[in-house]
């Protein structure tokens, strides 16, 4: 049975808009994203206490020694991740002053007993700025190469550039879904993004494009096999043929990511969550966004004038 995907193309686009727009609104409201120390500079210390320590008591102690602005995240039984400003003594030019760090550890030991510093990372403002610039550049360069590759791969098709542009638009859709969700989570749950988040976004880009290329390639094969047939019919048959494969591939990855999200360490949770959201969005966009935008473009339906004319004709049509 062939599913009529194309006939519901406007519904899919509206559904995508409903999902993306709340995230875009959240991005406009400062702070657009709650950035981790890799992007803002600061210190991240992982601490494991031998005895049970309440988060409120740990916050009080850090405030007493001058770090009332510290962000504390519970990471397990007796384990916390503490984000603070750069541990720099007054007048010191060092990124991290060992004496300041020692004073913090001694104060925590005096109050709560023995502890183990499980991790310690410090990022300067200069390094943080460089990471932000390189992350943005990586996304732009990746998108450009993807556009050129898809255009070249489909060069024997009419308007091959449109295939590349539609794939990039689907990619942008997935990126905005992931970033939008994390923007909302940052405001509601204080969820921060770090360098692993950028890695997850780049991975989502690769997954999204791969799935889109599989769909486009099946459309190309069927167009060659059935020359002269209506594009909408060919696209419906192609999407029906690839639907099962896309779902099975994605579900395999989704099950693995859910297991990691439930049982993995706290340090990889944001990465896994971004991957999970991106995988679901990428599977959806390859079938319900990229291909639908392609046929809308081929039919001239992306023209604003044609859209308004269609709406005017519907309003003027007599009611039966």
NORZI-V946877 format. One record per residue. SS is DSSP state (H for helix, E for strand, - for the rest). D_LAST is the distance of its C-alpha to the last C-alpha in Angstrom with 2 decimals. Layout:
{{SS | D_LAST} {SS | D_LAST}}
//
This chain:
{{- | 32.26} {- | 30.76} {- | 28.78} {- | 25.85} {- | 27.31} {H | 25.91} {H | 22.25} {H | 22.87} {H | 25.12} {H | 23.43} {H | 23.67} {H | 27.37} {H | 28.09} {H | 26.61} {H | 28.63} {H | 31.73} {H | 31.24} {H | 31.09} {H | 34.37} {H | 36.13} {H | 35.34} {H | 37.33} {H | 40.31} {H | 40.07} {H | 40.03} {H | 43.05} {H | 44.81} {H | 44.47} {- | 46.10} {- | 49.89} {- | 51.42} {- | 48.82} {- | 50.80} {- | 53.83} {E | 56.33} {- | 59.24} {H | 62.80} {H | 62.31} {H | 60.21} {H | 61.79} {- | 65.41} {E | 67.10} {E | 68.72} {E | 67.29} {E | 69.77} {E | 69.32} {E | 71.62} {E | 72.48} {E | 74.41} {- | 76.66} {- | 75.66} {- | 72.41} {- | 71.49} {- | 68.78} {H | 66.47} {H | 67.10} {H | 70.86} {H | 70.57} {H | 68.56} {H | 71.23} {H | 74.01} {H | 72.35} {H | 71.79} {H | 75.46} {- | 76.62} {- | 74.34} {- | 71.11} {- | 68.85} {- | 65.96} {- | 66.18} {E | 63.06} {E | 63.86} {E | 61.86} {E | 62.82} {E | 63.35} {E | 64.96} {- | 67.73} {- | 70.03} {E | 68.48} {E | 66.82} {E | 65.60} {E | 66.72} {E | 65.43} {E | 67.70} {- | 68.55} {- | 71.13} {- | 74.40} {- | 76.54} {- | 79.63} {- | 80.08} {- | 81.49} {- | 80.92} {- | 79.19} {- | 78.53} {- | 75.04} {- | 76.26} {- | 79.49} {H | 81.10} {H | 82.80} {H | 79.55} {H | 78.07} {H | 81.25} {H | 81.16} {H | 77.62} {H | 78.61} {H | 81.81} {H | 80.00} {H | 77.50} {H | 80.35} {H | 82.32} {H | 79.41} {H | 77.82} {- | 80.51} {- | 80.54} {E | 77.58} {E | 76.69} {E | 74.87} {E | 72.51} {E | 71.09} {E | 71.66} {E | 69.76} {E | 70.20} {E | 68.22} {- | 69.31} {H | 66.98} {H | 67.83} {H | 66.94} {H | 63.69} {H | 62.65} {H | 63.51} {H | 61.45} {H | 58.34} {H | 58.80} {H | 59.39} {H | 56.43} {H | 54.05} {H | 55.73} {H | 55.43} {H | 51.64} {H | 51.28} {H | 53.68} {H | 52.07} {H | 48.62} {H | 50.11} {H | 51.90} {H | 48.82} {H | 46.79} {H | 49.60} {H | 50.11} {H | 46.51} {H | 46.24} {H | 49.45} {H | 48.55} {- | 45.32} {- | 46.93} {- | 46.26} {- | 42.48} {- | 40.38} {- | 40.22} {H | 42.47} {H | 42.55} {H | 38.91} {H | 39.91} {H | 42.60} {H | 40.51} {H | 37.76} {H | 40.55} {H | 42.04} {H | 38.75} {H | 38.43} {H | 42.08} {H | 41.54} {H | 38.65} {H | 41.11} {H | 43.89} {H | 41.79} {H | 40.67} {H | 44.34} {H | 45.66} {H | 42.91} {H | 43.65} {H | 47.36} {H | 46.81} {H | 45.11} {H | 47.82} {H | 50.46} {H | 49.32} {H | 48.83} {H | 51.52} {- | 53.86} {- | 53.25} {- | 55.12} {E | 54.66} {- | 57.69} {H | 58.70} {H | 57.48} {H | 53.98} {H | 54.20} {H | 55.39} {H | 52.40} {H | 49.96} {H | 51.65} {H | 51.51} {H | 47.79} {H | 47.35} {H | 49.23} {H | 47.29} {H | 43.89} {H | 44.86} {H | 46.41} {H | 43.28} {H | 41.12} {H | 43.58} {H | 43.43} {H | 39.65} {H | 39.92} {H | 42.80} {H | 40.85} {H | 38.05} {H | 40.82} {H | 42.38} {H | 39.19} {H | 38.39} {H | 41.90} {H | 41.63} {- | 38.29} {- | 38.45} {- | 35.49} {- | 33.02} {- | 29.90} {H | 30.95} {H | 28.13} {H | 29.20} {H | 32.82} {H | 32.22} {H | 30.41} {H | 33.31} {H | 35.87} {H | 34.53} {H | 34.39} {H | 37.98} {H | 39.28} {H | 37.47} {H | 40.12} {H | 42.97} {H | 41.71} {H | 41.19} {H | 44.60} {H | 46.41} {H | 44.88} {H | 45.44} {H | 49.08} {H | 49.52} {H | 47.55} {H | 49.79} {H | 52.87} {H | 51.72} {H | 50.87} {H | 54.37} {H | 55.92} {H | 53.94} {H | 55.16} {H | 58.73} {- | 59.53} {- | 61.54} {H | 60.20} {H | 61.13} {H | 58.48} {H | 55.68} {H | 53.87} {H | 54.20} {H | 52.86} {H | 49.96} {H | 48.96} {H | 49.21} {H | 47.10} {H | 44.27} {H | 44.52} {H | 44.56} {H | 41.34} {H | 39.66} {H | 41.12} {H | 39.82} {H | 36.30} {H | 36.43} {H | 37.72} {H | 34.72} {H | 31.88} {H | 33.02} {H | 35.36} {H | 33.61} {H | 30.11} {H | 31.55} {H | 33.18} {H | 30.12} {H | 28.23} {H | 31.26} {H | 31.43} {- | 27.81} {- | 28.47} {- | 26.07} {- | 28.89} {- | 28.94} {H | 27.92} {H | 26.66} {H | 24.30} {H | 23.04} {H | 22.37} {H | 20.76} {H | 18.31} {H | 17.50} {H | 17.14} {H | 14.75} {H | 12.47} {H | 12.77} {H | 12.25} {- | 9.13} {- | 6.32} {- | 3.80} {- | 0.00}}
//
